């Protein structure tokens, strides 16, 4: 199945009060935010940005 479809189906279940299991951990979500912030900084500065 398509990833977007599964994500939307999961969201729909959650907002209608049905019990759903988390798809990602808090750590994975935090790391995703760090990566996006580093990508934006790298684009702005045209330099490599550490995410460690």
VMD Tcl script that draws the C-alpha trace (Angstrom):
set ca {
  {0.00 0.00 0.00}
  {1.02 3.58 -0.57}
  {2.79 5.26 2.36}
  {0.63 8.38 2.19}
  {-2.55 6.29 2.25}
  {-1.37 4.43 5.35}
  {-0.41 7.68 7.08}
  {-3.79 9.27 6.33}
  {-5.65 6.14 7.47}
  {-3.65 6.12 10.72}
  {-4.41 9.82 11.28}
  {-8.12 9.30 10.59}
  {-8.29 6.49 13.13}
  {-6.49 8.60 15.75}
  {-8.67 11.71 15.36}
  {-11.87 9.67 15.49}
  {-10.88 8.24 18.86}
  {-9.81 4.78 17.78}
  {-6.76 3.29 19.44}
  {-3.64 3.31 17.25}
  {-0.04 2.30 17.82}
  {2.64 4.95 17.25}
  {4.30 4.67 13.84}
  {7.57 6.24 14.98}
  {9.25 6.76 18.32}
  {9.77 10.16 19.90}
  {13.50 9.76 19.25}
  {12.92 9.14 15.53}
  {10.69 12.20 15.33}
  {13.25 14.35 17.15}
  {15.99 13.17 14.80}
  {13.85 14.00 11.77}
  {13.40 17.56 13.03}
  {17.17 17.87 13.60}
  {17.86 16.67 10.06}
  {15.41 19.12 8.48}
  {16.85 22.01 10.53}
  {20.37 21.04 9.44}
  {19.26 20.82 5.79}
  {17.77 24.31 5.97}
  {20.93 25.70 7.58}
  {23.12 23.98 4.98}
  {21.08 25.47 2.14}
  {21.29 28.91 3.74}
  {25.06 28.79 4.34}
  {26.04 26.49 1.44}
  {28.15 24.57 3.97}
  {28.04 21.14 5.57}
  {26.17 21.12 8.86}
  {26.77 18.55 11.58}
  {23.72 16.82 13.02}
  {25.56 15.04 15.82}
}
mol new
graphics top color blue
foreach p $ca { graphics top sphere $p radius 0.5 }
foreach p [lrange $ca 0 end-1] q [lrange $ca 1 end] { graphics top cylinder $p $q radius 0.2 }
display resetview
